Amino acid sequence: MDTILQVRELTRRFGGLTAVNNVSFDVREREILSVIGPNGAGKSTLFKLIASFLKPTSGEVLYRGERISGLAPHIAARKGVVRTFQETTIFRNMTVRENVIVAHHLRSRASLLGFFVGTGTAREDERAFGASADEILDFLNLTELANEKARNLPHGHLRALGIAIGLATDPAVLLLDEPFAGMNHDETHKAVAMVRRLRERGLTVLLVEHDMPAVMKISDRIVVINFGQKIAEGTPVDIQNNDRVIEAYLGAEDEAIGL
């Protein structure tokens, strides 16, 4: 597989605290790569750096060979690197379909004024966005909920809607922020299947997650962060048998890391 994303010697300091320290790894096209580590390891900061929500103190992130570090998040998203959030991007008083349509406006050709006055380009955009929203909802098995208010959705469907909103921006790399958090066993099983289908759609998936059994089941490769530094990288089997990883998780060879 070709490399689509490169993290190069990425460092982020907050005053005297180094949250991410000289982290490097590559992400290959159409793979599912998970970033894991104990609480406070620096995973969330690393994720924000990759998605351009934070500027690095040093180092860089390259997307298809182009530096995206320091760009505004919406510019990085337009280029193809999109971060989903747990629930903060959802308009709860809108329907499921309306939420997905709104997310398409990152791709709009018409200006804000054009949408206000109803130009031909704006009308064409709206038709295209509606058709695309319907396709995305069908892909994620959300069609039956298209006209349901987002505030009425159960937890698992809210997470699926968050992914639908991410897909509306037409990403090449989708960064998922704890996609399985708070789910029961059945919801997690369905969410794992959904993430696998994202890869089948042609996407590259990078996720931060605490649910180790789900991570071990879904990942092609795993990067492990501890105290801001990368301590391991490899397949799920490699990670489960890595002494440094076991030590980072308090030496517990148990369900904490999928053993």
Buried (B, 14 or more C-beta within 10 A) or exposed (E): EEBBBBBBEBBBBEEEEBBBBBBEBBBBBBBBBBBBBBEEBBBBBBBBBBBBBBEBBEBBBBBBEEEBBBBEBEEBBBBBBBBBBBBEBBBEEBBBBBBBBBBBBEBBEBEEEBBEEEBEBBEEBBEBBBEBBBEBBEBBBBBEBBEBBBEEBEBBBBBBBBBBBBBBBBBBBBBBBBBBBEBEEEBBBBBBEBBBEBBEEEBBBBBBBBBBBBBBBBBBBBBBBBBBBBBBBBEBEBBBBBEEBBEBBEEEEEEBBBE
